[in-house]
Amino acid sequence: MAAALLARWCWGVPGLRDTLGLRAARLPLAAAPPLLLRRLAAPPWPRSFSAAELVRAAPAPLQPYLRLMRLHQPAGTWLLYLPCTWSIGLAAAPGCLPDWHMLSLFGVGAVLMRGAGCTINDMWDRDYDRQVARTASRPLAAGDISTFQSLVFLGGQLSLALCVLLCLNYYSIILGASSLFLVITYPLMKRITYWPQLVLGFTFNWGALLGWSAIKGSCEWSVCLPLYFAGVMWTLVYDTIYAHQDKRDDIMIGVKSTALHFKKDTKQWLSGFSLAMLLSLCVTGVNCSQTLPYYSAVAAVGAHLAHQIYTLDIDKPEDCWKKFASNRTVGILLFVGIVLGNLWK
């Protein structure tokens, strides 16, 4: 590697190139040794620190498991984690920052539970995934790992998630464990109803209840329920957008989604869900005596959602993915508003 870099540097310096007699004797790229070409084309370190690059840099036997838990696509982990941060932030004492230890603990839990949920989803859907272009390369659908290996891996993820849950108080342990039924059954909903996104909303926003109880010892329902409802409405927005990527394949294989149910009326439905989310966030703020920064953040969330919906092209999968992934910004905006609102008190 050092020799290759030195040769390239020498070629880039005209005087030194002439001195070494390299002007006329430049080696054609096709004649370079194959090993040297491979080293130059594929450096042993990730070219960036994106999640996808880090997964590609992992040892080959490990990569199918990392892809099974979607570590290369962290957007979903953020969308699971952010409602937890809202609840933890709202439960902080007036004038104080959120509990960073609890935020870290829930971050680890989000990675594990999102991974477990994706594993369960792929185990249920492996036959469907083979028929959809976007999902055909998933490890189970592609045959990179077996169903038994996935089951063992799922057991490991759930065991680690249980260790995280056991760090919380008894009320939160029971509350957290009760969400497992939703995690297991959600992947089946697309076979039964046109509203699987609603069930995903119930599942993905459980942290809006759990975060508060982890800090306070139990749920304050006047705060937690409107916050949870706001999260469910948010999930209906972003996951309906996500579902529009696969609507043609979904029709062919016979699975259901809100994207297929709403069709050309999608933007009107998304506008209604967004309005319900914003009103619920305002109720949450009133019930826990939030301040100006919080309501400013809610207004910013509303503006972001309005822009998403107005510019969305439901017939372009790449635009649907871009809008879906941008919802991380929505969640972070709200979290920052909660933190600043608490400090304002």
Phi, psi and chi 1 to 4 in degrees:
 res  aa     phi    psi   chi1   chi2   chi3   chi4
   1 MET       -  -43.3  176.9   60.7   72.9      -
   2 ALA   -62.8  -40.4      -      -      -      -
   3 ALA   -64.5  -40.5      -      -      -      -
   4 ALA   -64.9  -43.2      -      -      -      -
   5 LEU   -64.6  -39.1  -68.8  173.1      -      -
   6 LEU   -64.0  -42.1 -179.8   59.8      -      -
   7 ALA   -63.8  -41.0      -      -      -      -
   8 ARG   -66.4  -37.7  -68.4  176.2   68.2 -176.4
   9 TRP   -66.1  -41.9  177.3   76.7      -      -
  10 CYS   -62.0  -40.3  -69.9      -      -      -
  11 TRP   -65.8  -29.6 -173.7  -98.9      -      -
  12 GLY   -81.3   -6.7      -      -      -      -
  13 VAL  -107.6  107.9 -178.3      -      -      -
  14 PRO   -56.6  -48.2  -24.8   33.6      -      -
  15 GLY   -62.3  -45.7      -      -      -      -
  16 LEU   -67.1  -33.8 -174.8   57.2      -      -
  17 ARG   -64.0  -43.3 -175.6  175.2   63.8 -160.8
  18 ASP   -66.1  -42.0  -65.1  -18.8      -      -
  19 THR   -59.1  -39.1  -57.4      -      -      -
  20 LEU   -83.2   -1.1  -64.8  174.6      -      -
  21 GLY    71.1   33.1      -      -      -      -
  22 LEU   -95.9  -10.0  -67.7  172.3      -      -
  23 ARG   -61.3  -46.8 -178.9 -178.3  -64.6  -85.8
  24 ALA   -89.1  -14.1      -      -      -      -
  25 ALA  -108.0   27.4      -      -      -      -
  26 ARG   -62.4  131.7 -176.5  173.4 -176.5  177.5
  27 LEU   -81.0  124.6 -175.8   66.2      -      -
  28 PRO   -59.3  145.3  -18.1   29.1      -      -
  29 LEU   -59.4  -37.4 -173.1   61.8      -      -
  30 ALA   -65.0  -23.6      -      -      -      -
  31 ALA   -89.7   -3.3      -      -      -      -
  32 ALA   -67.4  149.9      -      -      -      -
  33 PRO   -59.4  136.9  -20.0   30.1      -      -
  34 PRO   -55.7  -39.5  -23.5   32.2      -      -
  35 LEU   -62.3  -41.2 -179.5   58.7      -      -
  36 LEU   -64.7  -41.5  176.5   58.8      -      -
  37 LEU   -61.9  -41.8  -75.0  177.7      -      -
  38 ARG   -64.7  -38.5  -75.8 -160.3  -60.0  -88.4
  39 ARG   -68.2  -38.2  -73.7  177.4  174.7  174.1
  40 LEU   -71.8  -35.6  -70.3  174.7      -      -
  41 ALA   -79.1  -29.9      -      -      -      -
  42 ALA  -131.2   83.7      -      -      -      -
  43 PRO   -62.6  149.8   21.7  -31.4      -      -
  44 PRO   -74.1   -6.1   26.3  -33.7      -      -
  45 TRP  -110.2  155.0   56.5   85.1      -      -
  46 PRO   -64.8  139.2   15.8  -23.9      -      -
  47 ARG   -68.7  -22.0  -71.5  165.9  -68.5 -177.2
  48 SER  -146.6  174.9   69.4      -      -      -
  49 PHE  -104.2   29.5  -73.0  100.0      -      -
  50 SER   -70.8  158.0   69.4      -      -      -
  51 ALA   -61.3  -39.0      -      -      -      -
  52 ALA   -63.6  -41.7      -      -      -      -
  53 GLU   -67.2  -38.3  -71.7  -68.3  -15.4      -
  54 LEU   -65.9  -38.3  -69.6  173.3      -      -
  55 VAL   -65.6  -41.5  168.7      -      -      -
  56 ARG   -65.3  -26.8  -82.0 -165.6  -72.8  -91.7
  57 ALA   -83.9   -8.9      -      -      -      -
  58 ALA   -71.1  158.7      -      -      -      -
  59 PRO   -54.8  141.1  -24.4   33.0      -      -
  60 ALA   -54.4  -42.8      -      -      -      -
  61 PRO   -64.6  -22.8  -21.2   33.6      -      -
  62 LEU   -85.9  -25.0 -168.8   60.2      -      -
  63 GLN   -58.1  -43.7  -72.7 -174.8   26.9      -
  64 PRO   -59.0  -34.4  -22.9   33.5      -      -
  65 TYR   -72.2  -38.6  -64.4   96.8      -      -
  66 LEU   -66.2  -36.8  -60.2 -179.3      -      -
  67 ARG   -73.0  -31.8  -70.8 -170.1  -69.1  112.3
  68 LEU   -62.6  -37.4 -177.4   62.6      -      -
  69 MET   -92.5   10.6   62.8 -173.7  -58.5      -
  70 ARG    60.4   34.3  -52.8  -71.6 -162.1  -82.2
  71 LEU   -64.6  -22.6  -81.0 -173.2      -      -
  72 HIS   -80.6   -7.6   61.6  -58.2      -      -
  73 GLN  -129.9   78.7  -65.8  174.9  -26.9      -
  74 PRO   -75.6   -3.5   27.8  -34.8      -      -
  75 ALA   -56.8  -43.1      -      -      -      -
  76 GLY   -64.6  -35.5      -      -      -      -
  77 THR   -64.7  -42.0  -56.1      -      -      -
  78 TRP   -59.6  -44.0  -83.3  103.8      -      -
  79 LEU   -68.1  -26.5  -63.5  174.8      -      -
  80 LEU   -77.7  -37.7  177.1   62.3      -      -
  81 TYR   -77.6  -37.1  175.1   55.7      -      -
  82 LEU   -62.9  -40.0  -76.3  163.7      -      -
  83 PRO   -59.9  -30.0  -27.5   37.1      -      -
  84 CYS   -63.6  -42.8  -52.2      -      -      -
  85 THR   -66.5  -36.3   69.3      -      -      -
  86 TRP   -59.5  -47.6  -55.9  -17.6      -      -
  87 SER   -66.8  -42.5 -168.3      -      -      -
  88 ILE   -63.8  -40.8  -67.7  169.1      -      -
  89 GLY   -64.7  -42.7      -      -      -      -
  90 LEU   -66.7  -29.1  -72.1  169.3      -      -
  91 ALA   -81.1   -8.3      -      -      -      -
  92 ALA   -66.2  150.9      -      -      -      -
  93 ALA   -64.5  148.4      -      -      -      -
  94 PRO   -54.5  133.5  -24.9   33.7      -      -
  95 GLY    82.1    3.5      -      -      -      -
  96 CYS  -116.7  154.3  -64.1      -      -      -
  97 LEU   -75.7  158.8  -69.0  169.3      -      -
  98 PRO   -62.5  159.9  -16.6   28.0      -      -
  99 ASP   -70.9  106.9 -174.2  -32.9      -      -
 100 TRP   -69.5  -29.9  -68.4  102.7      -      -
 101 HIS   -63.4  -42.4  172.2  -98.3      -      -
 102 MET   -69.9  -37.8 -157.7   60.8   71.2      -
 103 LEU   -60.1  -41.5  -73.1  171.9      -      -
 104 SER   -66.5  -42.4  -58.0      -      -      -
 105 LEU   -62.2  -43.9 -159.1   62.5      -      -
 106 PHE   -69.7  -29.1  -87.0   71.7      -      -
 107 GLY   -63.1  -45.4      -      -      -      -
 108 VAL   -62.9  -43.1  173.6      -      -      -
 109 GLY   -61.6  -37.6      -      -      -      -
 110 ALA   -64.8  -42.3      -      -      -      -
 111 VAL   -61.3  -45.6  171.9      -      -      -
 112 LEU   -69.1  -44.2  -68.9  168.9      -      -
 113 MET   -74.5  -33.7  -75.2  -52.0  -62.4      -
 114 ARG   -65.5  -40.7 -162.4 -102.4  177.1  147.5
 115 GLY   -62.0  -42.4      -      -      -      -
 116 ALA   -64.9  -41.6      -      -      -      -
 117 GLY   -63.0  -41.0      -      -      -      -
 118 CYS   -66.9  -36.9  -70.0      -      -      -
 119 THR   -63.9  -46.1  -57.0      -      -      -
 120 ILE   -61.5  -44.3  -67.0  169.5      -      -
 121 ASN   -58.0  -45.7 -178.7   79.4      -      -
 122 ASP   -71.2  -30.3  -72.5    7.8      -      -
 123 MET   -67.9  -40.7  -69.8  172.3   71.1      -
 124 TRP   -67.8  -39.3  -77.2  119.7      -      -
 125 ASP  -103.1   12.2  -72.5   -6.3      -      -
 126 ARG   -59.0  -35.4   60.0 -171.9 -178.5  -82.4
 127 ASP   -72.2  -38.1  -66.5  -30.5      -      -
 128 TYR   -66.6  -41.7  -74.3  133.8      -      -
 129 ASP   -60.7  -31.7  -74.4  -15.0      -      -
 130 ARG   -65.9  -20.7  -66.4 -172.3 -175.1  104.6
 131 GLN   -96.7   -2.6  -56.5  174.6   58.0      -
 132 VAL  -113.2  126.3  178.1      -      -      -
 133 ALA   -56.5  -41.5      -      -      -      -
 134 ARG   -70.2  -26.7 -172.4  178.8   59.1   81.7
 135 THR  -110.7   -1.3   59.6      -      -      -
 136 ALA   -64.0  -23.5      -      -      -      -
 137 SER   -90.1    2.5   62.2      -      -      -
 138 ARG   -62.3  147.2  -73.3  178.2  175.9  174.0
 139 PRO   -54.4  -42.8  -27.5   35.3      -      -
 140 LEU   -71.2  -43.1  -95.4  171.0      -      -
 141 ALA   -64.7  -35.8      -      -      -      -
 142 ALA   -84.4   -7.1      -      -      -      -
 143 GLY    80.7   17.0      -      -      -      -
 144 ASP   -70.3  -30.6  -64.3  -25.7      -      -
 145 ILE  -137.8  159.8   52.2  178.2      -      -
 146 SER   -90.9  167.0   67.5      -      -      -
 147 THR   -62.1  -38.8  -56.7      -      -      -
 148 PHE   -64.9  -43.7  177.2   74.0      -      -
 149 GLN   -60.8  -38.9  -71.7  171.5  -45.0      -
 150 SER   -65.2  -38.6  -59.6      -      -      -
 151 LEU   -64.9  -42.8 -174.8   61.7      -      -
 152 VAL   -63.2  -42.9  172.2      -      -      -
 153 PHE   -63.0  -40.3 -176.2   54.9      -      -
 154 LEU   -60.5  -43.1  173.1   62.8      -      -
 155 GLY   -59.7  -39.7      -      -      -      -
 156 GLY   -64.9  -43.2      -      -      -      -
 157 GLN   -64.0  -44.7  -68.5  174.6   91.4      -
 158 LEU   -67.1  -34.1  -69.2  176.0      -      -
 159 SER   -64.6  -44.0  -62.6      -      -      -
 160 LEU   -66.0  -39.2  -68.4  173.4      -      -
 161 ALA   -63.5  -36.1      -      -      -      -
 162 LEU   -63.9  -38.3  177.6   61.6      -      -
 163 CYS   -60.7  -39.5  -67.4      -      -      -
 164 VAL   -65.1  -46.4  172.3      -      -      -
 165 LEU   -60.8  -36.0 -172.5   61.5      -      -
 166 LEU   -69.9   -9.9  -68.0  175.0      -      -
 167 CYS   -78.4   -8.6  -64.5      -      -      -
 168 LEU   -96.5  176.4  -52.2 -178.8      -      -
 169 ASN   -74.2  167.4   54.6   61.4      -      -
 170 TYR   -60.7  -41.7  -70.9  124.4      -      -
 171 TYR   -57.7  -44.9 -177.5   99.9      -      -
 172 SER   -71.2  -33.0  -60.8      -      -      -
 173 ILE   -61.7  -46.1  -68.6  171.6      -      -
 174 ILE   -66.6  -43.0  -65.1  170.6      -      -
 175 LEU   -62.8  -43.8 -177.6   63.2      -      -
 176 GLY   -66.0  -42.7      -      -      -      -
 177 ALA   -64.2  -29.8      -      -      -      -
 178 SER   -69.5  -14.1   63.3      -      -      -
 179 SER   -80.7  -11.1   69.4      -      -      -
 180 LEU   -63.5  -33.3 -167.6   58.2      -      -
 181 PHE   -59.3  -42.4  174.6   76.0      -      -
 182 LEU   -65.7  -40.6  -71.6  169.3      -      -
 183 VAL   -61.0  -40.1  174.0      -      -      -
 184 ILE   -75.8  -38.4  -66.3  171.0      -      -
 185 THR   -90.1  -20.0   57.1      -      -      -
 186 TYR   -51.5  -46.6  156.5   68.5      -      -
 187 PRO   -60.0  -20.7  -24.0   35.2      -      -
 188 LEU   -80.1  -17.9  -63.0  174.1      -      -
 189 MET   -65.1  -30.2  -67.4  -60.5  109.0      -
 190 LYS   -66.7  -15.8   67.7 -172.5   76.3  171.8
 191 ARG   -85.2  -18.4  -61.5  161.0  169.7   80.5
 192 ILE  -109.1  -41.2  -59.4  169.1      -      -
 193 THR  -136.0  156.5  174.8      -      -      -
 194 TYR   -80.4    4.7  -80.3  102.2      -      -
 195 TRP  -118.3   43.9  -69.0   84.8      -      -
 196 PRO   -65.0  -26.1   25.0  -35.3      -      -
 197 GLN   -64.2  -30.7  -79.1   69.0   30.5      -
 198 LEU   -67.1  -42.0  179.8   60.8      -      -
 199 VAL   -65.8  -38.4 -178.8      -      -      -
 200 LEU   -61.3  -38.4 -179.3   67.8      -      -
 201 GLY   -61.2  -43.3      -      -      -      -
 202 PHE   -59.6  -36.7  -66.5  147.0      -      -
 203 THR   -77.4  -49.8  -51.4      -      -      -
 204 PHE   -71.2  -20.4 -109.4   49.9      -      -
 205 ASN  -105.4   13.5  -66.9  -78.1      -      -
 206 TRP   -58.5  -29.5 -154.0 -102.9      -      -
 207 GLY   -63.1  -21.5      -      -      -      -
 208 ALA   -65.5  -27.3      -      -      -      -
 209 LEU   -86.5  -43.6  -51.6  175.9      -      -
 210 LEU   -70.2  -36.7 -166.4   57.7      -      -
 211 GLY   -62.0  -43.7      -      -      -      -
 212 TRP   -64.5  -46.2 -177.6  -77.9      -      -
 213 SER   -65.9  -30.7   71.9      -      -      -
 214 ALA   -65.4  -30.9      -      -      -      -
 215 ILE   -87.7  -46.0  -60.6  -66.1      -      -
 216 LYS   -94.4  -16.0  -61.9  -72.1 -166.8  178.2
 217 GLY    97.2  -18.1      -      -      -      -
 218 SER  -163.5  170.7   63.3      -      -      -
 219 CYS   -85.8  137.2  -74.3      -      -      -
 220 GLU   -94.7  100.1  176.8   63.7   49.9      -
 221 TRP   -65.1  -27.3  -64.6  111.0      -      -
 222 SER   -66.6  -21.6   64.6      -      -      -
 223 VAL   -99.8  -47.1  174.9      -      -      -
 224 CYS   -70.0  -39.4  -66.3      -      -      -
 225 LEU   -67.0  -47.8  -81.8 -177.8      -      -
 226 PRO   -64.1  -31.9   14.5  -25.5      -      -
 227 LEU   -67.0  -42.6 -176.7   66.3      -      -
 228 TYR   -63.0  -44.0 -179.5   62.0      -      -
 229 PHE   -62.5  -40.3 -178.6   76.4      -      -
 230 ALA   -60.2  -42.0      -      -      -      -
 231 GLY   -64.1  -39.5      -      -      -      -
 232 VAL   -63.3  -43.4  172.6      -      -      -
 233 MET   -63.2  -39.0  -66.6  -61.4  101.6      -
 234 TRP   -62.2  -43.1 -178.2   43.4      -      -
 235 THR   -63.0  -38.9  -57.6      -      -      -
 236 LEU   -61.4  -32.8  -81.1  166.7      -      -
 237 VAL   -68.6  -59.7  171.7      -      -      -
 238 TYR   -72.9  -30.6   65.6   67.5      -      -
 239 ASP   -83.1  -23.5 -152.9   54.4      -      -
 240 THR   -66.1  -42.5  -62.6      -      -      -
 241 ILE   -59.3  -46.2  -66.2  172.4      -      -
 242 TYR   -58.5  -41.5 -177.2   89.6      -      -
 243 ALA   -66.9  -24.1      -      -      -      -
 244 HIS   -66.2  -17.6  -89.3  -74.7      -      -
 245 GLN   -63.0  -35.2  -63.6  178.1   99.7      -
 246 ASP  -110.5   12.4  -60.7  -31.8      -      -
 247 LYS   -62.3  -35.3   57.6 -169.9  174.2 -174.7
 248 ARG   -66.0  -45.3  -67.1  179.7 -178.4   85.1
 249 ASP   -66.0  -37.6  -68.9  -43.1      -      -
 250 ASP   -62.3  -39.1  -71.4  -12.0      -      -
 251 ILE   -62.9  -42.6  -68.8  169.6      -      -
 252 MET   -66.9  -38.8  -72.6 -169.1  -63.7      -
 253 ILE   -94.7   -5.9   62.5  179.4      -      -
 254 GLY    86.1   26.9      -      -      -      -
 255 VAL  -102.7  160.2  -60.7      -      -      -
 256 LYS  -112.4  158.9  -58.2  175.1  175.7   66.7
 257 SER  -164.3  163.6   71.4      -      -      -
 258 THR   -64.7  -29.6   48.9      -      -      -
 259 ALA   -59.8  -42.4      -      -      -      -
 260 LEU   -73.2  -31.3  -65.5  179.0      -      -
 261 HIS   -73.4  -42.0 -175.1   54.0      -      -
 262 PHE   -81.4  -32.7  -59.7  155.2      -      -
 263 LYS    52.1 -125.2  -60.3  177.2 -177.8  175.1
 264 LYS   -75.0   -9.5  -65.7  -60.6 -179.7 -178.2
 265 ASP   -89.9   10.7  -66.3  -30.5      -      -
 266 THR   -54.1  -45.5  -70.4      -      -      -
 267 LYS   -64.1  -35.5  -69.6 -166.8  176.0 -174.3
 268 GLN   -65.7  -42.8  -68.8   91.1  -44.8      -
 269 TRP   -63.8  -44.2  -78.9   92.6      -      -
 270 LEU   -63.1  -35.9  -63.2 -174.9      -      -
 271 SER   -64.3  -41.2  -61.2      -      -      -
 272 GLY   -64.4  -43.8      -      -      -      -
 273 PHE   -61.9  -40.8  -64.0  144.4      -      -
 274 SER   -64.2  -42.7  -62.2      -      -      -
 275 LEU   -62.4  -43.2 -179.4   59.2      -      -
 276 ALA   -62.0  -38.8      -      -      -      -
 277 MET   -62.0  -46.7  175.9 -170.3 -179.9      -
 278 LEU   -65.6  -41.4  -63.6  173.5      -      -
 279 LEU   -63.9  -40.4  -70.2  174.4      -      -
 280 SER   -65.1  -38.1  -63.0      -      -      -
 281 LEU   -65.6  -35.9  -70.7  174.7      -      -
 282 CYS   -66.2  -41.2  -70.9      -      -      -
 283 VAL   -61.4  -43.5  171.6      -      -      -
 284 THR   -57.9  -46.8  -59.2      -      -      -
 285 GLY   -61.5  -42.6      -      -      -      -
 286 VAL   -63.1  -42.2  168.9      -      -      -
 287 ASN   -72.7  -16.0  -71.7  -15.2      -      -
 288 CYS  -121.8   25.0   63.2      -      -      -
 289 SER    55.4   46.7  -54.8      -      -      -
 290 GLN   -74.2  167.0  -90.3  -64.4  -22.1      -
 291 THR  -121.3 -174.6   56.6      -      -      -
 292 LEU   -52.1  -46.7  178.9   62.0      -      -
 293 PRO   -58.0  -34.7  -25.1   34.7      -      -
 294 TYR   -63.8  -49.2  172.9   83.5      -      -
 295 TYR   -68.6  -29.4  -65.1  103.6      -      -
 296 SER   -64.1  -40.6  -60.1      -      -      -
 297 ALA   -66.3  -39.4      -      -      -      -
 298 VAL   -61.1  -40.8  171.6      -      -      -
 299 ALA   -63.5  -40.5      -      -      -      -
 300 ALA   -64.7  -39.5      -      -      -      -
 301 VAL   -60.3  -44.0  164.3      -      -      -
 302 GLY   -60.6  -41.9      -      -      -      -
 303 ALA   -65.0  -41.1      -      -      -      -
 304 HIS   -62.9  -45.7 -165.7  -68.1      -      -
 305 LEU   -64.4  -40.2  -69.6  171.6      -      -
 306 ALA   -61.5  -41.1      -      -      -      -
 307 HIS   -65.6  -43.5  179.0  -95.8      -      -
 308 GLN   -54.7  -51.2  -86.4 -171.0   64.4      -
 309 ILE   -68.8  -41.9  -65.1  166.7      -      -
 310 TYR   -63.9  -39.8 -179.2   74.4      -      -
 311 THR   -93.2   -3.3   60.6      -      -      -
 312 LEU   -66.1  133.4  173.5   65.8      -      -
 313 ASP  -113.1  102.7 -172.6  -23.1      -      -
 314 ILE   -70.1   -9.9   59.4  173.6      -      -
 315 ASP   -99.0    5.3  -65.2  -41.5      -      -
 316 LYS  -117.2  103.8  -72.5 -172.7  177.1  178.3
 317 PRO   -55.3  -37.8  -26.8   35.3      -      -
 318 GLU   -66.4  -34.2   62.6  -84.2    8.9      -
 319 ASP   -72.0  -37.8 -172.7   56.7      -      -
 320 CYS   -60.6  -43.2  -67.4      -      -      -
 321 TRP   -64.0  -42.5  171.3 -101.4      -      -
 322 LYS   -61.2  -44.6 -178.1 -179.9  176.7 -178.8
 323 LYS   -67.0  -42.0  -63.4  -61.8 -167.1  -58.8
 324 PHE   -57.5  -50.6  163.9   77.0      -      -
 325 ALA   -65.5  -27.1      -      -      -      -
 326 SER   -69.3  -10.4   74.7      -      -      -
 327 ASN   -70.4  -15.1  -82.3  -83.1      -      -
 328 ARG   -57.9  -39.5 -179.2  179.9   69.8  169.9
 329 THR   -62.4  -39.0  -56.5      -      -      -
 330 VAL   -57.8  -49.1  170.5      -      -      -
 331 GLY   -65.0  -38.9      -      -      -      -
 332 ILE   -68.8  -39.7  -68.9  173.3      -      -
 333 LEU   -56.3  -45.9  -82.1  173.0      -      -
 334 LEU   -66.3  -41.0 -176.2   57.7      -      -
 335 PHE   -62.0  -44.5  175.0   63.6      -      -
 336 VAL   -61.1  -41.5  170.0      -      -      -
 337 GLY   -62.9  -38.4      -      -      -      -
 338 ILE   -64.1  -45.4  -70.4  169.2      -      -
 339 VAL   -63.7  -47.6  171.9      -      -      -
 340 LEU   -66.6  -36.7  -66.7  178.5      -      -
 341 GLY   -62.9  -38.7      -      -      -      -
 342 ASN   -66.9  -42.1 -103.9   13.5      -      -
 343 LEU   -65.9  -28.1  -65.9  175.4      -      -
 344 TRP   -69.9  -26.2 -172.4  -78.1      -      -
 345 LYS   -60.6      -  -70.8 -179.5 -179.3 -179.4
